[in-house]
Amino acid sequence: ETGVTQTPRHLVMGMTNKKSLKCEQHLGHNAMYWYKQSAKKPLELMFVYNFKEQTENNSVPSRFSPECPNSSHLFLHLHTLQPEDSALYLCASSHLLLRGPNFSNQPQHFGDGTRLSIL
Amino acid sequence: AQKVTQAQTEISVVEKEDVTLDCVYETRDTTYYLFWYKQPPSGELVFLIRRNSFDEQNEISGRYSWNFQKSTSSFNFTITASQVVDSAVYFCALSEVNYGGATNKLIFGTGTLLAVQP
């Protein structure tokens, strides 16, 4: 497998359920991201992990709990979600941003996303 | 504050027409990156191009071309001789430059839905 793989592709859950989204990248990247894409809104960055360490939490509610056990895997644990959390959740990965003269914003590579529906 | 505006919500063209997707950005940074991504119905965002703020040279890749105008803070995308397979949502994005070396934070526009009719 190559690229960024997300499972499941579709998920329907009740507000009291607990579920997890999984993301796996086979690109040798060391930064991984979760985004939320809602209808008619820009993609919203949720979390960033660099070398397994969380470096960004964009004021995401605690009912979303990310986990990054290694540079290739990223999870998003969900519990007691709200109807407004229904959206497409996209995972991305990239090479780590470097400092100094070798600095470069590397492109992020995205998975197909998980379409989440909250009943 | 950083912001990306894609004023065109939807564009519909007939195959073989040329089409330009507009992107206007706001940033206080002097160093930044701009991106275009394509999102077909399958959902995956496909990276198309990255441009840094110091390189205003326009770029052409096959039927795709990009016009970066720093003076007007625009980074427009033109598809020449459009095809049905070009139908997708196209996103323009701006990347912060963080010299702390922490993240590669992308700020996206709301996207433009391009429909190419046969």
Interface residues (C-beta under 8 A of the other chain):
Chain A: A31 Y33 K40 K41 P42 L43 L45 V48 N50 T55 E56 L88 L90 A92 S94 L97 L98 R99 F103 N105 Q106 P107 Q108 H109 F110 G111 D112 G113 R115
Chain B: V4 Y33 F35 Y37 S42 G43 E44 L45 V46 F47 R50 N52 F91 S95 V97 N98 Y99 G100 G101 A102 T103 N104 K105 L106 I107 F108 G109 T110 G111
